[in-house]
Amino acid sequence: MIFYLVTRNNVNVINWYLEQWGQPLVSLIRPVYYDQITRQRKLPSGTYIFSDIERLSPQDAEKAAWIWTQLSQIDSGVRLLNHPLWSMCRYELLRTLYNQNINQFNIYRLTEDPKPQRFPVFVRGENDHSGNQTALLETMEDLDHAIAEIVQQGQNRQNKVIIEFCDTRDAQGLFKKYSAFTIGEQIIPVHVRYQNNWVVKAQTLNTEAREAENKDYVTNNPHEQQLREIFKTARIQYGRIDYSLLDDQIQVWEINTNPTICHFSNTIDSHPLNSIVASNLQKAFEAINLASNLTNVISNHHQPTEQEDNLEFVSVVSHWFQWLPKQQQVNLRKTLRKLKSKL
């Protein structure tokens, strides 16, 4: 059984897959909400994919890591993918790849100093998948103005990043985006997409030559070893990498740990390449699957939260004495905290 841990708001991604190309895996893949697994009293053996890492709050990531730690104590029959605290999210990944001279563009937090030295740049959310929040900004003055607008709109600066624009247009002036999965030990190329615009989303510029290039990418997996090393650097064992090429050197845009799986419908007239991609993905999921043995389980203990427990105890008890004068309520809470800390 593969337990696919995911946030409630983004479970539709794995559900879409299981409703279409992933139907043969319905009995093998079980979506599980993070807040659901933390309440389970027993954790069975099997394969656990910790998806949606970038969307977890710091507190939720720590709770997920507690689950990981308990599962890792099972002697056998457990496979764990994507440590909630070690897997790199966008900022750490892109900064690391830049420092390693893989990416030729840098990333900065909005609140970071110094500011970018190379323009143009754009602003986006640090861990969301909504794409760029601004157009390309050509000067520091443009960037300052964009930041001011973000604040005026009531948006938090703490979760925004500035990314230097990397011009990866080919000789025809087109932008290409390559996408590939890692599932356990496998690297599965998915597609090459082409756009006139630097934001590459849907495929709208098909030609015979581009179809041939797409087929070569899917069938020959030309960047397999390089991608394997990048996923290893990112400490990610499940996810989809989106990237382009600059002078034949990979430029990584992001790794999504809860990506859309199979971007295409499974109709009878579907493109032949779709079946190849879907088959490769299915085989990779099957390869990481481990039988779930209900006799090989571990008790799921609640994560120790001594400080929260102390505060909860104090709050509950002091609530019974709201009839006391305010100063006496304060003194009571202080006394209760001291007593609780000595127990």
ABEGO torsion letter per residue (X at the ends): XBBBBBBAAAAAAAAAAAABAAAAAAAABBBBBAAAAAABABBBBEBBBBBGAAABBAAAAAAAAAAAAAAAABABGBBBBGBAAABBBAAAAAAAAAAAGABABBBBBAABOBBBABOBBBBBBAABAAEBABBBBABAAAAAAAAAAAAAAGBBAAABBBBBBBBABBAAGBBBBBBBBBBEABBBBABBBBBABABBBBBABBBAAAAAAAAAAAAAGAAAAAAAAAAAAAGBABEBBBBBBBGGBBBBABBBABBBBGABBBBAABBAAAAAAAAAAAAAAAAABBBBBAABBBBBBBBBBAAAAAAAAAAAAAAAAAABBAAAAAAAAAAAAAAAAAX
